[in-house]
Structure formats: C-alpha cells, structure tokens
Amino acid sequence: MTELVIRELRGLEILDSRGRPTLLARCELASGAIGRASEPSGASRGAAEAYELRDGDPRRHRGRGCLRAAASITATIADAVAGRAFADQAAFDAALLALDGTSTFARLGANATLAASLAVARAAAAATRQPLYAYAAGLAAVPHAPRLPRPMINLFSGGKHAGGQVPIQDLLIIPQADSMAGILEQATAVFHAAAELGATRYGMRLLTADEGGLAPPFPTLEAMFDDASEAIVRAGLRPGRDVRLAIDVAASHFATADGYVLRDQLLSSRQLIDQLARWADDYALASIEDGLAEDDWAHWPVLCARLGARLTIIGDDLLCTNPARITRAHECHAANGLLLKVNQIGTLSQALHAGQLARAAGWQVVVSARSGETEDDWLADVAVGWAGDQIKVGSVTQSERLAKYNRLLELEAFDGLRLAD
C-alpha cells in the first residue's frame, strides 16, 4: 500500500439532514490527491459511544455547534500529522488515538477524528486510483470479490426518530429480490402503498421522520405490523416471502428502573422477551435490534437463546461498535448480529476491527447510517468493501438516504457487483 504523507487537513462545520451541525474534513496528500468526507450524527445514542465534541454555546445551534471539533481537525490534528509519512490507514488512525490520549476521543472528539480518518481514506483511494469500496476491501483483506449488502429499509418510525408516537423505533422491510434495482423497486412500491394506506386510514399527509420513515398514529403496536403486511400485499408482494419484516426496538429508551414501559404496560425483561417472541412468530421477523436495554446484560443471553436460532439478534446500543462489548457479548451469547456504526467508535480502523470481531464470532454484520446524515455516500462503499451482510440506511425518501442507495445501484450497474448470497 502506498505511504500516506499528509500535506493539509482541514475541518468545516456543515449541517446534517436534521439541520444540526456536523463536520466535513478535507485532506490533501503530498501526491496531490484530495479526499473529503462528512460525518453523521445519531439521535439514538448508546451510552458507550465515543465522545462527540459539541461547542455547548447556547447562542449557536442550541449548543450543538461543531466549531471546536472543526478546530480539532484544522489545528490540533493537522499540526500533528502534516508532513508525516504514515505506512497505511491503520497507522494514521493509531496516530489519532495517541494524539487524543483517551479511549473515547474525549479531547479531540470522535466526530473530528472520524471525519479526518474518512477524508484520509478518500484521499488514499484517489492516490491509488481505486474506488473507495476497493480501498476499504484492501483494508479488510476480504478474501472474495466485493459484493453488495442487502438493504433493510425503514418503513415506519417511532421512538426518538419520530416523536415517540409508538415506543418502537423502527419497523423495517427487507425485500428479497435478487438485484439492488429489484430490491429498491419493491421497497418503493411498499413505501408508497403504506403512504396511501396512512392517508386513508389515519388522514395522514406524506410526512416523514428523521430517517424518512412514515409515522402514522397507530392505535396499537400490532396495528403497525398489520399495516406493514397490508402495504406489502397492496404492492403486489407476499409478506414473509417477497418482503420480510424486522424491528429496531431501541428498548433502552423505554426502560426504567422498574422494567420496560411499553405503551401503558410495565413489563419485566422476560415479559418483554415473550412479547418479542410473539411478534417474531406472528410476523415472521428476520431480525430484532436492541430488543432489550443496553445495560440489561443478564437477559440478552435469554433473548438470544429464545430466538437466535431462527432470526438475528442485533446489538446496537448494547455493543456501540466497541470491541470490548462485542467480545463480552460473544462470550455470554448475548447476540448474533452487530449493527456497525462507524461513528460510534471514532476511526475507520477501529470500526473495521469491531466488524472483524463480529465476523470471527460467526455473527451477521449490518453496516448502518445514522439519523443525522449528509449527502455523502461513503457508507455504501464501506459496506461493500467490508462485505456487510446488510446495510441499514433509512427509508427510500430524502436525498441523504438516497445518495447511499443510488451509489449501490451505480456499483451494480457500472462495476458489475452482485448481491451477497
């Protein structure tokens, strides 16, 4: 791999898809190659995520400004790395970790370090005249040709993504077509059928949540599942065969010291597991993400033992793309799937290590966007290069979501990539 010599590194405060500040980084190598990348931000954040540096000045962006984080890139990081030669991406990312001096990037901000890491990766790919997915595959030493991950697509939203009209954060569809173009054709058909259903059943205009999902005022949680199944049928498809369902429960957000408050019911951990099992049976769920709270370690193995043989038990808040938490979950059989969010850990190399740990454990790996996204499409290339089993971007509306889907379509049409088996 070509040695990386940083000529210039700059950070800029920009806006994400929710109108909140985030970061863009621009890197120029001594070779003249340039890379730029923007960094996402989540609304539903696990407690173990790396530190996101915000200004805290209430006079700007309600305290959410990123000028300090931009300065971390332009001043602190750039001063430390300019003119230095790095053997590879891992060496550059290790230098960021050493410069910060904490495991969570509490000084520089993980939003600053990730933006810098991604910009360097883009510049390095440009320097070697590779598409970003090929560069990412080289980092991962993937033993087979790059392949397209299967999208899991947001249909209905609740929780922190949609004002909490239902406690469950997302109900997702997983189209089973054998091409990316076919998957997105099925997904848009179901989405528009669901929008029409919402208009007639709830008098709801076509308004969407953070990730583009619909957010009708469902009278019950079961109505959300039933409406999804009806939308699939209205689209001319078969629930459970042509299109499967999955849920992101985000249970940490309705967990209390006394149990889980699911609408007007107080449930114990085991009662919530029973409820999840009923939904899995009734709606043939493909996966359950964050079915329990992030600190409910005693019961995650119970959930996985109950359902893990027939569907994927995905950890997001539980794992936070954190190698130590992934190792613990593997040892106690708490999950069999990782939701890999690159910005939860702080650099590209650390996220790759987390994904490799999950893969070595025999888990499924779902590469995921965040609720606060940008029009940058690097996530699609990373998911392809790292052989993600699935990709979770959001719905089939809003340009910050479509940028990733359209990149996957481009890779299928022009680069000849095919879906994973």
N, C-alpha and C positions, 0 to 999 in steps of 0.2 A: 504494500500500500504506500502511496506517495506521502512523503513527510509533509506535515502541515506547518507553515510559517505564517503567523498572523500579522498582517500589515495594519489593519484597522478594524475596530469593533465598536459599534455604536448602538445605543438603545433609544427608543422613542415610545412615548405614551400614545396609544391609539385607543379606539373604542371597540368593545366586543358586541355581540349580537343583542345584548340587553341594554346597550347604551351605557355600559360601565367601562372604566379604563382597564386596559391590559397593555401588553408590551409587544413591540416589534423590534427585532435585532437585525443588524446588517453587518456582515463580515466580509472583509476583503483580504484575500491571501496575497502573499508576496508574488505569486504567479500571475496575479491579476484577476483570478476567479472570484466571483462575488456570490454570496448567498444571503438570503433574507428569509426570516420566518417570524410568524406571530404566534403568541402563546395564549391558550384558552384559560378559562377560569370556571370553577364549579359553584353551583348554588348549594347542592347537597354534598357537604364535605365531611369526610371521615376524620375522626379526632387524631388519627395517626398520620395524616398527610403532612408532607413537607411544608415549611413555613412560606406563606405568601405575603410578601412585603407590600404594605399599603402605606400611604402618607399619613393617614389619620387626621388630616386637616379638614374640619367640617365646612370650611369656606369653599372647598373644591370637591365636586363629585361626592358630596356627603361623606367625606373622609376616605373614599375609595381610590383616590389618586395614586398614580404609579410613577411619579416623578423621582422619588427616591430609588425605586427599583431600576428605572431607566439610567439614573446616575451610577448605579452599581455596575451596569454594563459599560457605559461610556467612560467612566473614570476608573473605578476600582479594578474591575476585571481587565479592561483594556490596558491599563498601566502595567498590570502584572503579566500579561501574555504577549503584548506587542513585541514583535521581533524574535520571539522564542520559537524554536522548532519543536514540534510535537510528533512523535512517531506515528500516532494514529488517533482516532476519535476517543478511544479509551484513555489515552494519556492526557488529552485536553480536558476531558471530563474529570479525571482524577485531580488535575490541577485546580479546577473549580472547587472541588470538595476540600482540598487542602487550603486553598485561599480563604474559604469561609471559616473553616475550623470547627464547624458543628456538623452533626449528622443530619440535621433537618434544614440546613441553609438558613439558619435563624439570623445571620448577619447580612448576607447579600440578598436573600430572598430567592426561593426556588423558582419564582416566576422569572427572575432575572437570569438565573443560571440555565434554566431550560431554554429560554429564548436564545441565549448565547450558544448553547450546545447545538440547537437545531440550525442556527444560522451557519455555524462552522460545518455541520454535516452537509448542508445545501452547497456551501462553497466547495467543500471537498469533492462532492459528487460532480459539480461543474468542472472542477480542475481535472478530473479523470474522465470527463465526457461520458458519465454514466447517468441514467435516470436515478432519481432518489431511491426507488424501490430496489434497484440493483446494488446501490451503495449500502442500503440497510441490510440486504441479504448477505453481503460480504461481511458486515459486522457480526451477523448472527451465524455465519458459516452454515447456512441452510444447505442440507445435502441433496436437495432436489430443485427442479426448476421453480421459479416463483409462481404462486397461484393466487387466485382471488378468494378472499374470505366471503362467506355467505352473510349478507346483511340481516340483522334483526332490527326491525323498523318500528318506531314509535307510532302507535295508532291513537291511544287515549292516554291523557296525562292527568296526574293528581299531585298530591303532596306538595313539596316545595317548588315544583315546576309549574304548578297551575293554581296556586292559591288555596290548596287543601280541600277542594270540594269533595274529593274522596281521599282517604289516607294513603292508599297505594300509589306509588309514584308514577309507574308506567305500566301500561299493557301494550305488549309488542306483538307484531306479526313476523313470522319467518316464512316467506314464500319459498316453495320447494322447486321452482323452475330450474332448468339445467344451464341457464346462462344469466349473466348480470342484466342484460337487456330484458330477458324474460322476467326476472325477479322484480325489477323496477316497474315493468308493465303490470304485473299482478298487484304490486304494492299500491300503485296509484289508483288502480281500479277499486281496491278495497277502501282506500282512504276516501275517495270521492263518494263511494256508496255510503260510508259511515257519516260523511258530512251531510249528505241528503237525508239520511235517517235521523241525524240530530236535528235538522231543520224541521222535519215533520213531527217528530216525537217530542222535542223539547223547545221548539220555537227558537232554536239557537242559530245565530249567524255564524259564518265561517271565520271564527276567531280561534287562534291557536296559542298554545302555551310556549314556554321557553324553547323547547326543542321541536316545535312545530306540530305537536300532537293536538288532537281535539280534546276539549274539556267540558263535555255536557254535564249537567247537574243530575247525575244518576241517582235514582231513589234508593238503590241498594248496590252493594258491590257486585252481586250476581248479575244485576242488570248490565253492568259494564262488560262482563264476559259474554252475556247473551247478545248484546248489541254488536259486539265484535264478530261473533259467529254469524249473526244475521247479515252483517255487512259483507262478510266473505261469500255467503250464499248469493246475495244480491249482485255481487261482482261476477257471478257465474262460476265460482270455485267451491271446492269442498273443504270444510273445516277439518283439521286434523290430517288431511292428505295433501291437498294442494297448498294449503297455508296452515302453519301451526301457530299456536299462541305461546307467549312467555310473559312473565311478570317481573318487574323490579319493585319489590315490596318496600324497600328503604325503611325497614322496621325500626331503626334507631329513632326515627322522627315521631313515632307514636308510642315509644317505650317510656314507661315511668318506673319509679321505684317499686310500685305495686304490681306491675305487669304491663300488658300491652292494651292500649285503649283503641279498639277498632270500632269506629263509629261510637255507638253507645254501650259497647260491651267491654268489660275488663277481662282480659284473657291471660292465663298463665302461659309460660313458654310452651308447655306441652299442649295446651289447648290451641295455641296459635299453630303449632305444627299439625295438629289434627285438621284445622281449617285449611291449611295449605294442601294437605293430602286430599281433602275433599275436592278442592279446585283442580288439583292435578288429575284426579280421577274423572271429574265431570267434564273437563275441557281439554283433556289430553295435552297438558302443558309440556313444552320442550325443555324449559328451564325456569328456575326460581332464583332470583338475585336478591341478596340481603334479606332472606326470609326471617331472620332474627336480628336483634340489635348487635352492634359491633363489639360489645363487651360481654355478650351472653355466651361465653366460651363453653359453659357447661352443657348447653343444649344444641349447639351447632352439630356435634357428632351424632346426636339423637336424630336431628333432621336429616343428616346425610345418610345415616343407616336406614332411615324410614323410606327415603325417596331416591337416594343417589344411584341405585342400580338401574333406574328407568328414566331419569332425567338429570340434567346438570344443575348442581347446587353451586351457584356462583357467589363468590365473595367480592364485594366492592368495599364498602365501609369497613368490613371485617378485616380486609387484607391491605388496602391502601397501596397496592403495588409495592409493598415493603417486604424485602427478602426475609427478615426475621419473622414477620407474621405469616408469610407463606409457609415457611419451614414449620412453625408451630402448628398451623392448620393441617399440614400434611401429616405430621406426627400423630395428631389426635383424630385424624379422619373427619375434619370439620367441613370440608368442601371438596369438590372435584372439578371446579372451574374458577379461573381468575378473570376478573374484569381489569384489564390492563389499561390504566390511565397514566400516560407518560408524565403529566404534570403533577401527579401525586408524589413523585419521588425526587425530581429535581434535575436529572440529566438523562440524555438518551441512553448512555451506557448502563446506568443503574436500572432503568426500565427494562432494558434488554435482559439484564441478569435476572430480574424478577420473572420475566416471561420464560426464561430458560429453566428456572427452578420449577415453575408450574409444569412445564412440558416434561421435565425429568420425572415429576411425580405422576405422570400419566393423565394430567388434567387437560380439559379444554381451555383454550385461551381466546378471550373475546377482547379485541382492541377497541377502546371506547373514546369517543369525543366527550366534551363537557357541555353543560347547559349554556355557558357563556363562550361562544365560539367566534371565529372570524372566517373570512372567505378563503383563508389559506387551506390548501389541500394536502399538506404533508402527511396527515394521519393516514390517508388512503395508501400512500406509498409505504409507510412504515408497516401497516397491517399486512400488505402484500409481501414485503421483504422479510418480515419476521414470521411468515407462514401462519398468521392468525386464522383460527378456525372460523371465527365470525368477526364482524365489525358492527359496532353499535354507534350510529351517528346521530340518530334522531328521526324525524319524520321525512316525508317526501315533499316538504314545502320549505321555504326560506333558503336564501342563497348560501348561507354559511353551512347548511346541511348538504344542499345540492352540489356544492363545489366538490365534496368528497365523493358523492355518488357519481357525478359526471366524470371525475378522474378515473374511477373504476371502469366506467363504460369506455373511456378512452383507452385504457390499458387492455381491455378485452378486444376492442375493435382494431387498434393500431399496433399493439405489441403482441397480440395473439395469446394473451394469458387466459387461462381457463379456471373455472371454479375448483376449489378443493373438493375432494371426494366426500 
